[in-house]
């Protein structure tokens, strides 16, 4: 991957309900499917999900993806 990091947006979200690696995987898969997302790192222990994308994401899209995974978006960290 040769993406220019100066043109990427990194956002940290708080997600409630994640308790294990399976939870992290479910949230990661749903968020990774959003247009423009290049990486996702979910950490159940902290409830934080770091998303790197080509442009800022619409919070409604992020909320819908997290809901689809079965968890709740608490907002940005």
mmJSON file of the N, C-alpha and C atoms, coordinates in Angstrom:
{"data_MODEL":{"atom_site":{
"group_PDB":["ATOM","ATOM","ATOM","ATOM","ATOM","ATOM","ATOM","ATOM","ATOM","ATOM","ATOM","ATOM","ATOM","ATOM","ATOM","ATOM","ATOM","ATOM","ATOM","ATOM","ATOM","ATOM","ATOM","ATOM","ATOM","ATOM","ATOM","ATOM","ATOM","ATOM","ATOM","ATOM","ATOM","ATOM","ATOM","ATOM","ATOM","ATOM","ATOM","ATOM","ATOM","ATOM","ATOM","ATOM","ATOM","ATOM","ATOM","ATOM","ATOM","ATOM","ATOM","ATOM","ATOM","ATOM","ATOM","ATOM","ATOM","ATOM","ATOM","ATOM","ATOM","ATOM","ATOM","ATOM","ATOM","ATOM","ATOM","ATOM","ATOM","ATOM","ATOM","ATOM","ATOM","ATOM","ATOM","ATOM","ATOM","ATOM","ATOM","ATOM","ATOM","ATOM","ATOM","ATOM","ATOM","ATOM","ATOM","ATOM","ATOM","ATOM","ATOM","ATOM","ATOM","ATOM","ATOM","ATOM","ATOM","ATOM","ATOM","ATOM","ATOM","ATOM","ATOM","ATOM","ATOM","ATOM","ATOM","ATOM","ATOM","ATOM","ATOM","ATOM","ATOM","ATOM","ATOM","ATOM","ATOM","ATOM","ATOM","ATOM","ATOM","ATOM","ATOM","ATOM","ATOM","ATOM","ATOM","ATOM","ATOM","ATOM","ATOM","ATOM","ATOM","ATOM","ATOM","ATOM","ATOM","ATOM","ATOM","ATOM","ATOM","ATOM","ATOM","ATOM","ATOM","ATOM","ATOM","ATOM","ATOM","ATOM","ATOM","ATOM","ATOM","ATOM","ATOM","ATOM","ATOM","ATOM","ATOM","ATOM","ATOM","ATOM","ATOM","ATOM","ATOM","ATOM","ATOM","ATOM","ATOM","ATOM","ATOM","ATOM","ATOM","ATOM","ATOM","ATOM","ATOM","ATOM","ATOM","ATOM","ATOM","ATOM","ATOM","ATOM","ATOM","ATOM","ATOM","ATOM","ATOM","ATOM","ATOM","ATOM","ATOM","ATOM","ATOM","ATOM","ATOM","ATOM","ATOM","ATOM","ATOM","ATOM","ATOM","ATOM","ATOM","ATOM","ATOM","ATOM","ATOM","ATOM","ATOM","ATOM","ATOM","ATOM","ATOM","ATOM","ATOM","ATOM","ATOM","ATOM","ATOM","ATOM","ATOM","ATOM","ATOM","ATOM","ATOM","ATOM","ATOM","ATOM","ATOM"],
"id":[1,2,3,4,5,6,7,8,9,10,11,12,13,14,15,16,17,18,19,20,21,22,23,24,25,26,27,28,29,30,31,32,33,34,35,36,37,38,39,40,41,42,43,44,45,46,47,48,49,50,51,52,53,54,55,56,57,58,59,60,61,62,63,64,65,66,67,68,69,70,71,72,73,74,75,76,77,78,79,80,81,82,83,84,85,86,87,88,89,90,91,92,93,94,95,96,97,98,99,100,101,102,103,104,105,106,107,108,109,110,111,112,113,114,115,116,117,118,119,120,121,122,123,124,125,126,127,128,129,130,131,132,133,134,135,136,137,138,139,140,141,142,143,144,145,146,147,148,149,150,151,152,153,154,155,156,157,158,159,160,161,162,163,164,165,166,167,168,169,170,171,172,173,174,175,176,177,178,179,180,181,182,183,184,185,186,187,188,189,190,191,192,193,194,195,196,197,198,199,200,201,202,203,204,205,206,207,208,209,210,211,212,213,214,215,216,217,218,219,220,221,222,223,224,225,226,227,228,229,230,231],
"type_symbol":["N","C","C","N","C","C","N","C","C","N","C","C","N","C","C","N","C","C","N","C","C","N","C","C","N","C","C","N","C","C","N","C","C","N","C","C","N","C","C","N","C","C","N","C","C","N","C","C","N","C","C","N","C","C","N","C","C","N","C","C","N","C","C","N","C","C","N","C","C","N","C","C","N","C","C","N","C","C","N","C","C","N","C","C","N","C","C","N","C","C","N","C","C","N","C","C","N","C","C","N","C","C","N","C","C","N","C","C","N","C","C","N","C","C","N","C","C","N","C","C","N","C","C","N","C","C","N","C","C","N","C","C","N","C","C","N","C","C","N","C","C","N","C","C","N","C","C","N","C","C","N","C","C","N","C","C","N","C","C","N","C","C","N","C","C","N","C","C","N","C","C","N","C","C","N","C","C","N","C","C","N","C","C","N","C","C","N","C","C","N","C","C","N","C","C","N","C","C","N","C","C","N","C","C","N","C","C","N","C","C","N","C","C","N","C","C","N","C","C","N","C","C","N","C","C","N","C","C","N","C","C"],
"label_atom_id":["N","CA","C","N","CA","C","N","CA","C","N","CA","C","N","CA","C","N","CA","C","N","CA","C","N","CA","C","N","CA","C","N","CA","C","N","CA","C","N","CA","C","N","CA","C","N","CA","C","N","CA","C","N","CA","C","N","CA","C","N","CA","C","N","CA","C","N","CA","C","N","CA","C","N","CA","C","N","CA","C","N","CA","C","N","CA","C","N","CA","C","N","CA","C","N","CA","C","N","CA","C","N","CA","C","N","CA","C","N","CA","C","N","CA","C","N","CA","C","N","CA","C","N","CA","C","N","CA","C","N","CA","C","N","CA","C","N","CA","C","N","CA","C","N","CA","C","N","CA","C","N","CA","C","N","CA","C","N","CA","C","N","CA","C","N","CA","C","N","CA","C","N","CA","C","N","CA","C","N","CA","C","N","CA","C","N","CA","C","N","CA","C","N","CA","C","N","CA","C","N","CA","C","N","CA","C","N","CA","C","N","CA","C","N","CA","C","N","CA","C","N","CA","C","N","CA","C","N","CA","C","N","CA","C","N","CA","C","N","CA","C","N","CA","C","N","CA","C","N","CA","C","N","CA","C","N","CA","C","N","CA","C","N","CA","C","N","CA","C"],
"label_alt_id":[null,null,null,null,null,null,null,null,null,null,null,null,null,null,null,null,null,null,null,null,null,null,null,null,null,null,null,null,null,null,null,null,null,null,null,null,null,null,null,null,null,null,null,null,null,null,null,null,null,null,null,null,null,null,null,null,null,null,null,null,null,null,null,null,null,null,null,null,null,null,null,null,null,null,null,null,null,null,null,null,null,null,null,null,null,null,null,null,null,null,null,null,null,null,null,null,null,null,null,null,null,null,null,null,null,null,null,null,null,null,null,null,null,null,null,null,null,null,null,null,null,null,null,null,null,null,null,null,null,null,null,null,null,null,null,null,null,null,null,null,null,null,null,null,null,null,null,null,null,null,null,null,null,null,null,null,null,null,null,null,null,null,null,null,null,null,null,null,null,null,null,null,null,null,null,null,null,null,null,null,null,null,null,null,null,null,null,null,null,null,null,null,null,null,null,null,null,null,null,null,null,null,null,null,null,null,null,null,null,null,null,null,null,null,null,null,null,null,null,null,null,null,null,null,null,null,null,null,null,null,null],
"label_comp_id":["UNK","UNK","UNK","UNK","UNK","UNK","UNK","UNK","UNK","UNK","UNK","UNK","UNK","UNK","UNK","UNK","UNK","UNK","UNK","UNK","UNK","UNK","UNK","UNK","UNK","UNK","UNK","UNK","UNK","UNK","UNK","UNK","UNK","UNK","UNK","UNK","UNK","UNK","UNK","UNK","UNK","UNK","UNK","UNK","UNK","UNK","UNK","UNK","UNK","UNK","UNK","UNK","UNK","UNK","UNK","UNK","UNK","UNK","UNK","UNK","UNK","UNK","UNK","UNK","UNK","UNK","UNK","UNK","UNK","UNK","UNK","UNK","UNK","UNK","UNK","UNK","UNK","UNK","UNK","UNK","UNK","UNK","UNK","UNK","UNK","UNK","UNK","UNK","UNK","UNK","UNK","UNK","UNK","UNK","UNK","UNK","UNK","UNK","UNK","UNK","UNK","UNK","UNK","UNK","UNK","UNK","UNK","UNK","UNK","UNK","UNK","UNK","UNK","UNK","UNK","UNK","UNK","UNK","UNK","UNK","UNK","UNK","UNK","UNK","UNK","UNK","UNK","UNK","UNK","UNK","UNK","UNK","UNK","UNK","UNK","UNK","UNK","UNK","UNK","UNK","UNK","UNK","UNK","UNK","UNK","UNK","UNK","UNK","UNK","UNK","UNK","UNK","UNK","UNK","UNK","UNK","UNK","UNK","UNK","UNK","UNK","UNK","UNK","UNK","UNK","UNK","UNK","UNK","UNK","UNK","UNK","UNK","UNK","UNK","UNK","UNK","UNK","UNK","UNK","UNK","UNK","UNK","UNK","UNK","UNK","UNK","UNK","UNK","UNK","UNK","UNK","UNK","UNK","UNK","UNK","UNK","UNK","UNK","UNK","UNK","UNK","UNK","UNK","UNK","UNK","UNK","UNK","UNK","UNK","UNK","UNK","UNK","UNK","UNK","UNK","UNK","UNK","UNK","UNK","UNK","UNK","UNK","UNK","UNK","UNK","UNK","UNK","UNK","UNK","UNK","UNK"],
"label_asym_id":["A","A","A","A","A","A","A","A","A","A","A","A","A","A","A","A","A","A","A","A","A","A","A","A","A","A","A","A","A","A","A","A","A","A","A","A","A","A","A","A","A","A","A","A","A","A","A","A","A","A","A","A","A","A","A","A","A","A","A","A","A","A","A","A","A","A","A","A","A","A","A","A","A","A","A","A","A","A","A","A","A","A","A","A","A","A","A","A","A","A","A","A","A","A","A","A","A","A","A","A","A","A","A","A","A","A","A","A","A","A","A","A","A","A","A","A","A","A","A","A","A","A","A","A","A","A","A","A","A","A","A","A","A","A","A","A","A","A","A","A","A","A","A","A","A","A","A","A","A","A","A","A","A","A","A","A","A","A","A","A","A","A","A","A","A","A","A","A","A","A","A","A","A","A","A","A","A","A","A","A","A","A","A","A","A","A","A","A","A","A","A","A","A","A","A","A","A","A","A","A","A","A","A","A","A","A","A","A","A","A","A","A","A","A","A","A","A","A","A","A","A","A","A","A","A","A","A","A","A","A","A"],
"label_entity_id":["1","1","1","1","1","1","1","1","1","1","1","1","1","1","1","1","1","1","1","1","1","1","1","1","1","1","1","1","1","1","1","1","1","1","1","1","1","1","1","1","1","1","1","1","1","1","1","1","1","1","1","1","1","1","1","1","1","1","1","1","1","1","1","1","1","1","1","1","1","1","1","1","1","1","1","1","1","1","1","1","1","1","1","1","1","1","1","1","1","1","1","1","1","1","1","1","1","1","1","1","1","1","1","1","1","1","1","1","1","1","1","1","1","1","1","1","1","1","1","1","1","1","1","1","1","1","1","1","1","1","1","1","1","1","1","1","1","1","1","1","1","1","1","1","1","1","1","1","1","1","1","1","1","1","1","1","1","1","1","1","1","1","1","1","1","1","1","1","1","1","1","1","1","1","1","1","1","1","1","1","1","1","1","1","1","1","1","1","1","1","1","1","1","1","1","1","1","1","1","1","1","1","1","1","1","1","1","1","1","1","1","1","1","1","1","1","1","1","1","1","1","1","1","1","1","1","1","1","1","1","1"],
"label_seq_id":[1,1,1,2,2,2,3,3,3,4,4,4,5,5,5,6,6,6,7,7,7,8,8,8,9,9,9,10,10,10,11,11,11,12,12,12,13,13,13,14,14,14,15,15,15,16,16,16,17,17,17,18,18,18,19,19,19,20,20,20,21,21,21,22,22,22,23,23,23,24,24,24,25,25,25,26,26,26,27,27,27,28,28,28,29,29,29,30,30,30,31,31,31,32,32,32,33,33,33,34,34,34,35,35,35,36,36,36,37,37,37,38,38,38,39,39,39,40,40,40,41,41,41,42,42,42,43,43,43,44,44,44,45,45,45,46,46,46,47,47,47,48,48,48,49,49,49,50,50,50,51,51,51,52,52,52,53,53,53,54,54,54,55,55,55,56,56,56,57,57,57,58,58,58,59,59,59,60,60,60,61,61,61,62,62,62,63,63,63,64,64,64,65,65,65,66,66,66,67,67,67,68,68,68,69,69,69,70,70,70,71,71,71,72,72,72,73,73,73,74,74,74,75,75,75,76,76,76,77,77,77],
"pdbx_PDB_ins_code":[null,null,null,null,null,null,null,null,null,null,null,null,null,null,null,null,null,null,null,null,null,null,null,null,null,null,null,null,null,null,null,null,null,null,null,null,null,null,null,null,null,null,null,null,null,null,null,null,null,null,null,null,null,null,null,null,null,null,null,null,null,null,null,null,null,null,null,null,null,null,null,null,null,null,null,null,null,null,null,null,null,null,null,null,null,null,null,null,null,null,null,null,null,null,null,null,null,null,null,null,null,null,null,null,null,null,null,null,null,null,null,null,null,null,null,null,null,null,null,null,null,null,null,null,null,null,null,null,null,null,null,null,null,null,null,null,null,null,null,null,null,null,null,null,null,null,null,null,null,null,null,null,null,null,null,null,null,null,null,null,null,null,null,null,null,null,null,null,null,null,null,null,null,null,null,null,null,null,null,null,null,null,null,null,null,null,null,null,null,null,null,null,null,null,null,null,null,null,null,null,null,null,null,null,null,null,null,null,null,null,null,null,null,null,null,null,null,null,null,null,null,null,null,null,null,null,null,null,null,null,null],
"Cartn_x":[0.849,0.0,0.892,0.609,1.421,0.586,-0.315,-1.195,-0.408,-0.697,-0.08,-0.81,-0.125,-0.786,-1.257,-0.715,-1.161,-2.592,-3.074,-4.42,-5.406,-4.97,-5.835,-6.347,-7.515,-8.123,-8.154,-7.671,-7.732,-8.708,-9.698,-10.715,-10.827,-10.912,-11.087,-12.515,-13.228,-14.607,-14.68,-15.692,-15.977,-17.153,-16.969,-18.012,-18.272,-19.534,-19.871,-20.351,-20.063,-20.54,-19.492,-18.339,-17.3,-16.617,-16.494,-15.866,-14.758,-14.604,-13.635,-13.148,-12.278,-11.744,-12.813,-13.808,-14.904,-15.633,-15.861,-16.505,-15.67,-14.36,-13.462,-13.558,-13.591,-13.666,-14.953,-16.063,-17.364,-17.413,-16.951,-16.95,-15.976,-14.807,-13.802,-14.348,-14.99,-15.51,-16.556,-17.467,-18.521,-17.955,-17.035,-16.469,-15.545,-14.822,-13.913,-14.68,-15.959,-16.775,-17.245,-17.077,-17.492,-16.556,-17.114,-16.335,-15.257,-14.042,-12.938,-12.134,-12.596,-11.882,-10.694,-9.508,-8.316,-7.845,-8.182,-7.845,-8.743,-8.915,-9.729,-9.017,-8.912,-8.352,-9.297,-9.953,-10.875,-10.192,-10.359,-9.778,-10.897,-11.301,-12.416,-12.121,-10.892,-10.535,-10.781,-10.602,-10.788,-12.072,-12.673,-13.865,-13.56,-12.287,-11.9,-11.708,-12.161,-12.002,-11.366,-10.186,-9.47,-9.707,-10.197,-10.522,-9.69,-8.996,-8.253,-9.02,-9.32,-10.121,-9.585,-10.002,-9.551,-10.088,-11.241,-11.877,-12.686,-13.061,-13.888,-15.165,-15.537,-16.733,-17.959,-19.101,-20.368,-20.683,-20.928,-21.163,-22.367,-23.369,-24.539,-24.143,-23.206,-22.727,-21.95,-21.12,-20.347,-21.3,-22.284,-23.262,-24.01,-24.428,-25.155,-24.288,-23.013,-22.109,-21.896,-21.707,-21.514,-22.794,-23.947,-25.234,-25.387,-25.007,-25.104,-24.247,-23.128,-22.246,-22.816,-23.825,-24.454,-23.976,-23.358,-22.815,-23.329,-22.928,-23.444,-22.307,-22.456,-21.481,-21.788,-20.785,-20.963,-20.438,-19.851,-19.331,-17.835,-17.248,-15.798,-15.099,-13.946,-13.163,-12.389],
"Cartn_y":[-1.181,0.0,1.24,2.144,3.349,4.603,4.538,5.682,6.794,8.0,9.177,9.464,9.295,9.457,10.887,11.862,13.245,13.441,12.541,12.678,11.749,11.082,10.146,10.778,10.321,10.797,9.647,9.89,8.886,9.372,8.528,8.882,7.742,8.087,7.085,7.205,6.079,6.01,5.18,5.437,4.623,3.726,2.435,1.454,0.658,0.574,-0.163,-1.562,-2.499,-3.863,-4.862,-4.391,-5.325,-5.937,-7.271,-7.937,-8.913,-9.196,-10.227,-10.023,-10.91,-10.852,-11.009,-11.823,-11.991,-10.669,-9.96,-8.639,-7.686,-7.672,-6.815,-7.13,-8.412,-8.842,-8.415,-8.524,-8.153,-6.66,-5.845,-4.396,-4.023,-4.638,-4.367,-4.677,-5.832,-6.235,-5.255,-4.831,-3.905,-2.535,-2.025,-0.708,-0.748,-1.845,-1.971,-1.97,-2.331,-2.378,-0.993,0.025,1.382,1.939,2.674,3.272,4.201,4.034,4.909,4.458,3.429,2.959,2.093,2.436,1.669,0.77,1.1,0.208,0.475,-0.597,-0.526,-1.323,-0.767,-1.502,-1.33,-2.427,-2.412,-3.05,-2.445,-2.97,-3.103,-4.342,-4.593,-4.079,-4.225,-3.841,-2.364,-1.522,-0.074,0.433,-0.368,0.073,1.061,1.181,2.136,1.446,2.122,1.637,2.763,2.497,3.48,3.174,4.162,3.997,4.986,4.459,5.299,5.275,6.469,6.564,7.677,7.627,8.613,10.0,10.065,11.33,11.085,12.141,11.94,11.166,10.245,9.43,10.104,9.84,10.327,9.505,10.174,9.451,8.514,8.877,8.01,6.686,6.739,5.518,4.65,5.296,4.563,3.929,4.693,4.185,2.983,3.071,1.972,0.719,0.884,-0.26,-0.927,-0.104,-0.638,-1.336,-0.746,-1.358,-2.709,-2.767,-4.009,-5.103,-4.708,-5.676,-6.114,-5.385,-5.747,-4.956,-3.81,-2.998,-1.57,-0.711,0.651,1.658,2.601,3.685,4.717,4.996,5.976,7.349,7.437,8.694,8.63,9.771,9.829,9.901,9.275,9.265,10.549],
"Cartn_z":[0.0,0.0,0.0,-0.893,-0.993,-0.765,0.164,0.453,1.139,0.74,1.35,2.655,3.778,5.078,5.329,4.578,4.757,4.271,3.421,2.887,3.58,4.618,5.329,6.624,7.042,8.278,9.279,10.491,11.553,12.608,12.915,13.906,14.906,16.185,17.237,17.762,17.734,18.208,19.471,20.294,21.479,21.128,21.337,21.052,22.323,22.732,23.943,23.586,24.481,24.33,23.864,23.384,22.945,24.164,24.164,25.304,24.925,23.625,23.237,21.81,21.365,20.016,18.951,19.224,18.26,18.071,19.161,19.098,18.247,18.502,17.741,16.248,15.92,14.525,13.856,14.58,14.014,13.711,14.645,14.45,13.335,13.339,12.307,10.92,10.76,9.449,8.93,9.791,9.356,8.983,9.804,9.515,8.298,8.117,6.97,5.648,5.688,4.478,4.026,4.882,4.497,3.424,2.5,1.413,1.963,1.46,1.831,3.031,3.748,4.939,4.514,5.027,4.68,5.813,7.062,8.17,9.375,10.163,11.379,12.451,13.652,14.789,15.962,16.348,17.483,18.687,19.861,21.102,22.13,22.385,23.302,24.711,25.169,26.538,26.823,25.801,25.993,25.373,24.481,23.778,22.671,22.314,21.283,19.943,18.905,17.54,16.735,16.185,15.389,13.919,13.189,11.778,10.968,9.955,9.023,7.709,7.191,5.968,5.074,3.813,2.833,3.145,3.789,4.162,5.428,6.142,7.339,6.986,7.859,7.644,8.226,7.633,8.157,9.407,10.524,11.775,11.674,10.897,10.728,10.069,9.125,8.475,9.457,10.274,11.278,12.287,12.747,13.716,13.148,11.879,11.248,11.15,10.828,10.718,12.081,13.113,14.47,14.933,14.647,14.996,14.296,13.027,12.254,12.881,13.478,14.146,15.497,15.992,17.258,18.457,18.211,19.301,19.176,20.103,20.111,20.037,19.101,18.972,20.051,20.899,21.973,21.539,20.347,19.841,19.628,19.367,19.158,20.512,20.573,21.815,21.965],
"occupancy":[1.0,1.0,1.0,1.0,1.0,1.0,1.0,1.0,1.0,1.0,1.0,1.0,1.0,1.0,1.0,1.0,1.0,1.0,1.0,1.0,1.0,1.0,1.0,1.0,1.0,1.0,1.0,1.0,1.0,1.0,1.0,1.0,1.0,1.0,1.0,1.0,1.0,1.0,1.0,1.0,1.0,1.0,1.0,1.0,1.0,1.0,1.0,1.0,1.0,1.0,1.0,1.0,1.0,1.0,1.0,1.0,1.0,1.0,1.0,1.0,1.0,1.0,1.0,1.0,1.0,1.0,1.0,1.0,1.0,1.0,1.0,1.0,1.0,1.0,1.0,1.0,1.0,1.0,1.0,1.0,1.0,1.0,1.0,1.0,1.0,1.0,1.0,1.0,1.0,1.0,1.0,1.0,1.0,1.0,1.0,1.0,1.0,1.0,1.0,1.0,1.0,1.0,1.0,1.0,1.0,1.0,1.0,1.0,1.0,1.0,1.0,1.0,1.0,1.0,1.0,1.0,1.0,1.0,1.0,1.0,1.0,1.0,1.0,1.0,1.0,1.0,1.0,1.0,1.0,1.0,1.0,1.0,1.0,1.0,1.0,1.0,1.0,1.0,1.0,1.0,1.0,1.0,1.0,1.0,1.0,1.0,1.0,1.0,1.0,1.0,1.0,1.0,1.0,1.0,1.0,1.0,1.0,1.0,1.0,1.0,1.0,1.0,1.0,1.0,1.0,1.0,1.0,1.0,1.0,1.0,1.0,1.0,1.0,1.0,1.0,1.0,1.0,1.0,1.0,1.0,1.0,1.0,1.0,1.0,1.0,1.0,1.0,1.0,1.0,1.0,1.0,1.0,1.0,1.0,1.0,1.0,1.0,1.0,1.0,1.0,1.0,1.0,1.0,1.0,1.0,1.0,1.0,1.0,1.0,1.0,1.0,1.0,1.0,1.0,1.0,1.0,1.0,1.0,1.0,1.0,1.0,1.0,1.0,1.0,1.0,1.0,1.0,1.0,1.0,1.0,1.0],
"B_iso_or_equiv":[0.0,0.0,0.0,0.0,0.0,0.0,0.0,0.0,0.0,0.0,0.0,0.0,0.0,0.0,0.0,0.0,0.0,0.0,0.0,0.0,0.0,0.0,0.0,0.0,0.0,0.0,0.0,0.0,0.0,0.0,0.0,0.0,0.0,0.0,0.0,0.0,0.0,0.0,0.0,0.0,0.0,0.0,0.0,0.0,0.0,0.0,0.0,0.0,0.0,0.0,0.0,0.0,0.0,0.0,0.0,0.0,0.0,0.0,0.0,0.0,0.0,0.0,0.0,0.0,0.0,0.0,0.0,0.0,0.0,0.0,0.0,0.0,0.0,0.0,0.0,0.0,0.0,0.0,0.0,0.0,0.0,0.0,0.0,0.0,0.0,0.0,0.0,0.0,0.0,0.0,0.0,0.0,0.0,0.0,0.0,0.0,0.0,0.0,0.0,0.0,0.0,0.0,0.0,0.0,0.0,0.0,0.0,0.0,0.0,0.0,0.0,0.0,0.0,0.0,0.0,0.0,0.0,0.0,0.0,0.0,0.0,0.0,0.0,0.0,0.0,0.0,0.0,0.0,0.0,0.0,0.0,0.0,0.0,0.0,0.0,0.0,0.0,0.0,0.0,0.0,0.0,0.0,0.0,0.0,0.0,0.0,0.0,0.0,0.0,0.0,0.0,0.0,0.0,0.0,0.0,0.0,0.0,0.0,0.0,0.0,0.0,0.0,0.0,0.0,0.0,0.0,0.0,0.0,0.0,0.0,0.0,0.0,0.0,0.0,0.0,0.0,0.0,0.0,0.0,0.0,0.0,0.0,0.0,0.0,0.0,0.0,0.0,0.0,0.0,0.0,0.0,0.0,0.0,0.0,0.0,0.0,0.0,0.0,0.0,0.0,0.0,0.0,0.0,0.0,0.0,0.0,0.0,0.0,0.0,0.0,0.0,0.0,0.0,0.0,0.0,0.0,0.0,0.0,0.0,0.0,0.0,0.0,0.0,0.0,0.0,0.0,0.0,0.0,0.0,0.0,0.0],
"pdbx_formal_charge":[null,null,null,null,null,null,null,null,null,null,null,null,null,null,null,null,null,null,null,null,null,null,null,null,null,null,null,null,null,null,null,null,null,null,null,null,null,null,null,null,null,null,null,null,null,null,null,null,null,null,null,null,null,null,null,null,null,null,null,null,null,null,null,null,null,null,null,null,null,null,null,null,null,null,null,null,null,null,null,null,null,null,null,null,null,null,null,null,null,null,null,null,null,null,null,null,null,null,null,null,null,null,null,null,null,null,null,null,null,null,null,null,null,null,null,null,null,null,null,null,null,null,null,null,null,null,null,null,null,null,null,null,null,null,null,null,null,null,null,null,null,null,null,null,null,null,null,null,null,null,null,null,null,null,null,null,null,null,null,null,null,null,null,null,null,null,null,null,null,null,null,null,null,null,null,null,null,null,null,null,null,null,null,null,null,null,null,null,null,null,null,null,null,null,null,null,null,null,null,null,null,null,null,null,null,null,null,null,null,null,null,null,null,null,null,null,null,null,null,null,null,null,null,null,null,null,null,null,null,null,null],
"auth_seq_id":[1,1,1,2,2,2,3,3,3,4,4,4,5,5,5,6,6,6,7,7,7,8,8,8,9,9,9,10,10,10,11,11,11,12,12,12,13,13,13,14,14,14,15,15,15,16,16,16,17,17,17,18,18,18,19,19,19,20,20,20,21,21,21,22,22,22,23,23,23,24,24,24,25,25,25,26,26,26,27,27,27,28,28,28,29,29,29,30,30,30,31,31,31,32,32,32,33,33,33,34,34,34,35,35,35,36,36,36,37,37,37,38,38,38,39,39,39,40,40,40,41,41,41,42,42,42,43,43,43,44,44,44,45,45,45,46,46,46,47,47,47,48,48,48,49,49,49,50,50,50,51,51,51,52,52,52,53,53,53,54,54,54,55,55,55,56,56,56,57,57,57,58,58,58,59,59,59,60,60,60,61,61,61,62,62,62,63,63,63,64,64,64,65,65,65,66,66,66,67,67,67,68,68,68,69,69,69,70,70,70,71,71,71,72,72,72,73,73,73,74,74,74,75,75,75,76,76,76,77,77,77],
"auth_comp_id":["UNK","UNK","UNK","UNK","UNK","UNK","UNK","UNK","UNK","UNK","UNK","UNK","UNK","UNK","UNK","UNK","UNK","UNK","UNK","UNK","UNK","UNK","UNK","UNK","UNK","UNK","UNK","UNK","UNK","UNK","UNK","UNK","UNK","UNK","UNK","UNK","UNK","UNK","UNK","UNK","UNK","UNK","UNK","UNK","UNK","UNK","UNK","UNK","UNK","UNK","UNK","UNK","UNK","UNK","UNK","UNK","UNK","UNK","UNK","UNK","UNK","UNK","UNK","UNK","UNK","UNK","UNK","UNK","UNK","UNK","UNK","UNK","UNK","UNK","UNK","UNK","UNK","UNK","UNK","UNK","UNK","UNK","UNK","UNK","UNK","UNK","UNK","UNK","UNK","UNK","UNK","UNK","UNK","UNK","UNK","UNK","UNK","UNK","UNK","UNK","UNK","UNK","UNK","UNK","UNK","UNK","UNK","UNK","UNK","UNK","UNK","UNK","UNK","UNK","UNK","UNK","UNK","UNK","UNK","UNK","UNK","UNK","UNK","UNK","UNK","UNK","UNK","UNK","UNK","UNK","UNK","UNK","UNK","UNK","UNK","UNK","UNK","UNK","UNK","UNK","UNK","UNK","UNK","UNK","UNK","UNK","UNK","UNK","UNK","UNK","UNK","UNK","UNK","UNK","UNK","UNK","UNK","UNK","UNK","UNK","UNK","UNK","UNK","UNK","UNK","UNK","UNK","UNK","UNK","UNK","UNK","UNK","UNK","UNK","UNK","UNK","UNK","UNK","UNK","UNK","UNK","UNK","UNK","UNK","UNK","UNK","UNK","UNK","UNK","UNK","UNK","UNK","UNK","UNK","UNK","UNK","UNK","UNK","UNK","UNK","UNK","UNK","UNK","UNK","UNK","UNK","UNK","UNK","UNK","UNK","UNK","UNK","UNK","UNK","UNK","UNK","UNK","UNK","UNK","UNK","UNK","UNK","UNK","UNK","UNK","UNK","UNK","UNK","UNK","UNK","UNK"],
"auth_asym_id":["A","A","A","A","A","A","A","A","A","A","A","A","A","A","A","A","A","A","A","A","A","A","A","A","A","A","A","A","A","A","A","A","A","A","A","A","A","A","A","A","A","A","A","A","A","A","A","A","A","A","A","A","A","A","A","A","A","A","A","A","A","A","A","A","A","A","A","A","A","A","A","A","A","A","A","A","A","A","A","A","A","A","A","A","A","A","A","A","A","A","A","A","A","A","A","A","A","A","A","A","A","A","A","A","A","A","A","A","A","A","A","A","A","A","A","A","A","A","A","A","A","A","A","A","A","A","A","A","A","A","A","A","A","A","A","A","A","A","A","A","A","A","A","A","A","A","A","A","A","A","A","A","A","A","A","A","A","A","A","A","A","A","A","A","A","A","A","A","A","A","A","A","A","A","A","A","A","A","A","A","A","A","A","A","A","A","A","A","A","A","A","A","A","A","A","A","A","A","A","A","A","A","A","A","A","A","A","A","A","A","A","A","A","A","A","A","A","A","A","A","A","A","A","A","A","A","A","A","A","A","A"],
"auth_atom_id":["N","CA","C","N","CA","C","N","CA","C","N","CA","C","N","CA","C","N","CA","C","N","CA","C","N","CA","C","N","CA","C","N","CA","C","N","CA","C","N","CA","C","N","CA","C","N","CA","C","N","CA","C","N","CA","C","N","CA","C","N","CA","C","N","CA","C","N","CA","C","N","CA","C","N","CA","C","N","CA","C","N","CA","C","N","CA","C","N","CA","C","N","CA","C","N","CA","C","N","CA","C","N","CA","C","N","CA","C","N","CA","C","N","CA","C","N","CA","C","N","CA","C","N","CA","C","N","CA","C","N","CA","C","N","CA","C","N","CA","C","N","CA","C","N","CA","C","N","CA","C","N","CA","C","N","CA","C","N","CA","C","N","CA","C","N","CA","C","N","CA","C","N","CA","C","N","CA","C","N","CA","C","N","CA","C","N","CA","C","N","CA","C","N","CA","C","N","CA","C","N","CA","C","N","CA","C","N","CA","C","N","CA","C","N","CA","C","N","CA","C","N","CA","C","N","CA","C","N","CA","C","N","CA","C","N","CA","C","N","CA","C","N","CA","C","N","CA","C","N","CA","C","N","CA","C","N","CA","C","N","CA","C","N","CA","C","N","CA","C"],
"pdbx_PDB_model_num":[1,1,1,1,1,1,1,1,1,1,1,1,1,1,1,1,1,1,1,1,1,1,1,1,1,1,1,1,1,1,1,1,1,1,1,1,1,1,1,1,1,1,1,1,1,1,1,1,1,1,1,1,1,1,1,1,1,1,1,1,1,1,1,1,1,1,1,1,1,1,1,1,1,1,1,1,1,1,1,1,1,1,1,1,1,1,1,1,1,1,1,1,1,1,1,1,1,1,1,1,1,1,1,1,1,1,1,1,1,1,1,1,1,1,1,1,1,1,1,1,1,1,1,1,1,1,1,1,1,1,1,1,1,1,1,1,1,1,1,1,1,1,1,1,1,1,1,1,1,1,1,1,1,1,1,1,1,1,1,1,1,1,1,1,1,1,1,1,1,1,1,1,1,1,1,1,1,1,1,1,1,1,1,1,1,1,1,1,1,1,1,1,1,1,1,1,1,1,1,1,1,1,1,1,1,1,1,1,1,1,1,1,1,1,1,1,1,1,1,1,1,1,1,1,1,1,1,1,1,1,1]
}}}
